[in-house]
Amino acid sequence: RNSKAAEMTGAAQRLTAVSLARVRDLTVCALERNGCSAANAKAVADVVVAAERDGARSHGLFRVPGYVHSLRAGLAAGAAEPAVERVSASAVRVRAGQGFAPLAIERGVPEAIAACRDQGVAALAINDCRHYHALWWDTEAFAAEGLCALACTTSYPYLAQAKGTRPVFGTNPLAFSWPRGPDLAPLTMDLAASFMARGDMTLAMLEGREVPDGAGVDAQGRATRDPAGILQGGAQRPFGGHKGECLALMVELLAGPLIGDHTSRTATEADRGDDGGPPVGGELVLAFDPAQLGGGPQGEAVSRAEALFASLAVEPGCRLPGGRRLTHRAEVDAAGSELQVPDDLLARVVDIAEGNA
């Protein structure tokens, strides 16, 4: 670890207590100052606050400079008004108009839920959006209404094939949520096709940490644990070799050609190679009604699932997906909705919000 990396590590370890209300205010101010409408700024702030509350650092305040970059670069439409259309009995389309995805999700979910209640299944296609937030936010909106949901979206091409060294796929996350009843948070899983999420890798670079073996290769195609070597001219590796590669390809097709939107490669072309913020592209959400597909009341499906969950996470070190997020959420709530934020990140977002950067 070089001296600069060590210096960054030390800076990242200096923390300041910040309330979730402050996180929201800073996010809204930063976005509105740079051309976002109130509705778009609020929708983005909602996802940033949720990420910070759940300890998903790479999708919280850390993302605000990227959102602002895309506004300043003329890529994102900060005042976009998503257009919702029921294209068939079980299909809903939202045209986001180059706007950030959170508002498109907010506007499209109610119509997709209605379609799912009517038909038992529904598809929500979001086109021409800029997705930059944790994908679990999108699926948990359906689980909160007693439905289960599966979502996927693409990114810029950062991921090599299992035997390759050239980035050809996005990290292409896939999220799934299952409802657990009124008193329990949904079971949620959110995973990228890459060995390591890109946001987490970027945090490692900024904090001077190495990444695990197998995370990626440098510009010469050599395996490396240096995140800068991977992020700056190299390529990330898929998890599980060909399995992760296949998942990445599947998401490219589902969130791209299937719904008439970009692949990772064409997103880069459309954005003129500027990957400093959220990419343009599509998202597909599939929703399912356990009450209709299960042939009985919703409570029966939930009870069967709970019996399965009870048989899991009983051995030391085992847990249900999403457990760490829920633990962090409880800790933040117990601390009066306060959390610790790195000083350097906080200073950067404050400067943007106050118009000094």
C-alpha positions in Angstrom: 0.0 0.0 0.0 1.6 3.3 -1.1 1.6 6.5 1.0 -1.2 8.1 -0.9 -3.4 5.0 -0.3 -2.5 5.0 3.4 -3.3 8.7 3.5 -6.7 8.1 1.9 -7.4 5.3 4.4 -6.7 7.6 7.3 -9.0 10.2 5.9 -11.8 7.7 5.3 -11.6 6.6 8.9 -12.4 10.1 10.2 -16.1 10.0 10.7 -18.8 12.5 11.6 -22.2 11.7 13.0 -25.0 12.8 10.6 -28.7 12.5 10.9 -30.8 10.9 8.1 -32.6 14.2 7.9 -29.3 15.9 7.1 -28.5 13.2 4.5 -31.9 14.0 2.8 -31.4 17.7 2.9 -27.9 17.6 1.4 -29.0 15.3 -1.4 -32.0 17.4 -2.3 -30.0 20.7 -2.2 -27.2 19.2 -4.3 -29.6 18.0 -6.9 -31.9 21.0 -7.1 -28.9 23.3 -7.3 -27.8 21.5 -10.4 -31.1 21.4 -12.3 -33.2 18.7 -10.7 -36.9 19.2 -10.2 -38.3 18.9 -6.7 -40.0 15.6 -7.5 -36.8 14.1 -9.0 -34.6 15.3 -6.1 -37.0 13.9 -3.5 -37.2 10.5 -5.3 -33.4 10.3 -5.4 -33.1 11.4 -1.8 -35.5 8.7 -0.7 -33.1 6.0 -2.1 -30.0 7.7 -0.8 -31.4 7.9 2.7 -32.6 4.2 2.5 -29.1 3.1 1.5 -27.4 5.0 4.3 -29.9 3.7 6.8 -29.3 0.1 5.7 -25.5 0.5 5.6 -25.3 0.2 1.8 -22.5 2.8 1.7 -21.8 2.5 -2.0 -25.3 3.6 -2.9 -25.8 6.4 -0.3 -24.2 9.8 -0.2 -21.3 8.3 -2.2 -23.6 8.4 -5.3 -24.6 12.0 -5.0 -21.5 13.4 -6.9 -22.2 11.0 -9.7 -25.8 12.1 -10.0 -24.6 15.7 -10.1 -22.0 14.9 -12.7 -24.6 13.5 -15.1 -26.7 16.7 -14.7 -23.7 19.0 -15.3 -22.6 16.9 -18.3 -26.0 17.3 -19.9 -26.6 13.6 -19.9 -29.4 13.3 -17.3 -32.7 15.3 -17.6 -33.2 16.6 -14.1 -36.7 17.8 -14.7 -37.9 14.7 -16.6 -41.5 13.7 -16.1 -41.9 9.9 -16.5 -44.8 8.8 -18.7 -46.7 5.7 -17.5 -48.6 3.5 -20.0 -50.5 0.3 -19.5 -49.6 -1.5 -22.7 -51.5 -4.7 -22.1 -53.4 -6.4 -19.3 -50.2 -7.5 -17.6 -47.5 -5.1 -19.0 -46.7 -1.5 -17.9 -44.2 0.8 -19.6 -42.6 3.9 -18.1 -40.7 6.2 -20.4 -38.3 8.0 -18.1 -37.1 10.6 -20.7 -33.4 10.4 -19.6 -34.4 11.1 -16.0 -33.2 9.3 -12.9 -34.8 6.0 -12.2 -36.2 6.6 -8.7 -39.0 8.8 -10.0 -39.8 6.4 -12.8 -40.1 3.6 -10.3 -42.2 5.7 -8.0 -44.6 6.5 -10.8 -44.7 3.1 -12.4 -45.0 0.8 -9.4 -48.7 1.5 -8.5 -49.8 0.7 -12.1 -47.7 -2.5 -12.1 -49.1 -3.5 -8.8 -52.7 -3.0 -10.1 -51.8 -5.1 -13.2 -50.4 -7.9 -11.0 -53.5 -7.9 -8.8 -55.6 -8.3 -12.0 -53.5 -10.9 -13.8 -51.4 -12.7 -11.1 -48.2 -11.6 -12.9 -47.1 -8.3 -14.4 -44.1 -6.8 -16.2 -42.8 -3.3 -15.6 -40.5 -2.0 -18.3 -38.7 1.3 -17.6 -37.1 2.8 -20.7 -34.5 5.6 -21.2 -33.8 6.0 -17.5 -30.6 6.5 -15.5 -30.4 3.8 -12.8 -27.8 4.4 -10.1 -29.4 3.2 -6.9 -29.6 -0.1 -5.0 -31.9 -2.4 -6.9 -33.5 -3.8 -3.8 -35.4 -0.5 -3.4 -37.4 -1.4 -6.5 -38.4 -4.9 -5.6 -39.2 -4.1 -2.0 -41.8 -1.6 -3.2 -43.8 -4.6 -4.5 -43.1 -6.8 -1.4 -44.5 -4.1 0.8 -47.8 -4.8 -1.0 -47.7 -8.5 -0.5 -46.2 -9.4 -4.0 -42.9 -10.9 -4.8 -40.7 -9.2 -7.5 -37.6 -9.8 -9.6 -35.7 -6.8 -11.1 -32.7 -6.4 -13.3 -30.9 -3.5 -15.0 -27.7 -3.0 -17.0 -24.7 -0.6 -16.5 -21.7 0.4 -18.6 -19.5 -2.5 -19.8 -17.1 -3.2 -16.9 -17.2 -7.0 -16.8 -15.1 -9.4 -18.8 -16.2 -12.8 -19.9 -15.0 -15.7 -17.7 -12.0 -16.4 -20.0 -11.6 -12.9 -21.3 -9.9 -9.7 -20.3 -11.9 -7.2 -22.2 -15.0 -5.5 -20.5 -18.1 -6.5 -22.5 -20.9 -6.7 -20.0 -22.3 -4.4 -17.3 -22.1 -5.6 -13.7 -25.8 -6.1 -14.3 -27.5 -6.5 -10.9 -30.5 -8.8 -10.2 -32.7 -8.3 -7.1 -35.5 -10.3 -5.7 -37.9 -9.6 -2.8 -40.4 -11.9 -1.0 -43.1 -10.6 1.3 -43.0 -11.8 4.9 -46.1 -10.3 6.4 -47.0 -6.9 8.0 -44.5 -7.2 10.9 -41.5 -8.4 9.1 -39.2 -6.8 6.5 -39.3 -8.7 3.2 -36.6 -11.3 2.3 -34.5 -9.5 -0.2 -31.4 -10.4 -2.2 -29.5 -8.1 -4.5 -26.5 -9.3 -6.4 -24.3 -8.2 -9.3 -23.0 -10.6 -11.9 -19.5 -9.4 -10.9 -17.3 -11.0 -8.3 -17.4 -7.7 -6.4 -19.9 -4.8 -6.8 -18.3 -1.9 -8.6 -19.4 0.6 -5.9 -17.7 -1.5 -3.2 -14.5 -1.7 -5.4 -14.5 2.0 -5.8 -14.8 2.5 -2.1 -11.8 0.1 -1.7 -9.8 2.2 -4.1 -10.6 5.5 -2.3 -9.8 4.0 1.1 -6.5 2.4 0.0 -7.7 -1.2 0.4 -6.9 -4.2 -1.8 -9.7 -6.3 -3.2 -10.0 -10.1 -3.0 -8.3 -12.4 -5.5 -10.5 -13.0 -8.5 -12.1 -9.5 -8.5 -10.5 -8.4 -11.8 -7.6 -7.8 -14.1 -5.6 -4.8 -15.0 -5.2 -3.1 -18.5 -2.7 -5.8 -19.5 -5.1 -8.6 -18.6 -3.1 -9.6 -15.5 -5.0 -10.7 -12.3 -4.6 -8.0 -9.6 -5.9 -7.1 -6.2 -5.3 -3.3 -6.9 -8.8 -1.8 -7.4 -7.3 1.1 -9.3 -5.7 -1.2 -11.8 -9.1 -2.9 -12.4 -11.2 0.3 -12.4 -8.8 2.3 -14.6 -8.4 0.5 -17.8 -8.9 -3.1 -16.5 -12.0 -5.3 -16.2 -14.0 -6.9 -13.5 -14.5 -10.6 -13.3 -17.8 -12.4 -13.1 -18.6 -14.4 -10.0 -18.6 -18.2 -10.4 -16.8 -18.0 -13.8 -19.2 -18.9 -16.6 -22.2 -18.8 -14.3 -21.7 -15.2 -13.6 -21.1 -14.5 -17.3 -24.3 -16.2 -18.2 -26.2 -14.1 -15.6 -24.7 -11.0 -17.0 -25.7 -11.9 -20.6 -29.2 -12.8 -19.4 -29.7 -9.4 -17.8 -28.3 -7.7 -20.9 -31.1 -9.3 -22.9 -33.9 -8.8 -20.4 -33.2 -5.2 -19.6 -32.0 -4.3 -23.1 -33.4 -5.9 -26.3 -36.4 -7.4 -24.7 -37.8 -4.0 -23.7 -36.3 -2.1 -26.6 -33.5 -0.4 -24.7 -29.7 -0.2 -24.6 -27.2 -2.9 -23.9 -24.1 -1.9 -21.8 -22.1 -1.3 -25.0 -24.6 0.9 -26.6 -25.2 2.8 -23.4 -21.5 3.8 -23.5 -21.8 5.0 -27.1 -25.0 7.0 -26.2 -23.3 8.7 -23.3 -20.1 9.4 -25.4 -17.9 7.3 -23.1 -18.7 9.4 -20.0 -19.1 6.9 -17.2 -18.9 9.4 -14.4 -22.6 9.0 -13.4 -25.6 6.7 -14.0 -25.8 5.1 -17.4 -28.7 5.5 -19.8 -30.7 2.3 -20.2 -33.6 0.1 -19.2 -34.9 -1.8 -16.2 -37.3 -4.8 -16.2 -39.3 -5.7 -13.1 -41.4 -8.9 -13.0 -44.1 -9.1 -10.2 -46.0 -12.1 -9.0 -49.0 -12.4 -6.7 -48.6 -15.4 -4.3 -52.3 -15.4 -3.6 -53.2 -16.1 -7.2 -50.4 -18.3 -8.3 -50.4 -20.3 -5.1 -54.1 -21.2 -5.5 -54.9 -20.1 -1.9 -54.8 -17.1 0.4 -51.7 -15.1 0.5 -51.1 -16.1 4.1 -50.7 -19.7 3.1 -47.8 -18.9 0.7 -46.2 -16.7 3.3 -46.5 -19.5 5.9 -44.9 -22.0 3.6 -42.0 -19.6 3.0 -41.6 -19.0 6.7 -41.3 -22.7 7.3 -38.5 -22.8 4.8 -36.8 -19.7 6.4 -37.0 -21.3 9.8 -34.9 -24.2 8.6 -32.2 -21.9 7.4 -29.7 -19.7 9.2 -29.6 -22.2 12.1 -25.9 -23.0 11.8 -23.2 -20.7 13.0 -22.3 -18.1 10.4 -25.4 -18.7 8.3 -28.1 -16.0 7.8 -30.9 -15.1 5.5 -30.1 -12.7 2.7 -30.4 -9.1 3.7 -29.7 -9.8 7.3 -26.8 -7.3 7.6 -28.9 -4.5 6.1 -31.7 -5.1 8.6 -29.2 -5.2 11.5 -27.6 -1.9 10.4 -31.1 -0.4 10.0 -32.0 -1.3 13.6 -28.7 0.2 14.9 -29.3 3.5 13.1 -32.9 3.7 14.3 -31.7 2.9 17.9 -29.2 5.7 17.6 -31.9 8.2 16.8 -31.5 8.0 13.0 -27.9 9.0 13.2 -25.0 7.4 11.3 -21.3 7.9 10.8 -20.2 9.3 7.5 -16.6 9.8 6.3 -15.5 13.4 6.6 -14.1 13.6 3.1 -17.3 12.4 1.5 -19.4 14.6 3.7 -17.3 17.7 2.9 -17.6 17.0 -0.8 -21.4 16.6 -0.8 -21.7 19.8 1.4 -19.6 21.7 -1.1 -21.9 20.6 -3.9 -25.0 21.4 -2.0 -23.8 24.9 -1.1 -22.5 25.6 -4.6 -18.8 25.6 -3.7 -17.9 22.6 -6.0 
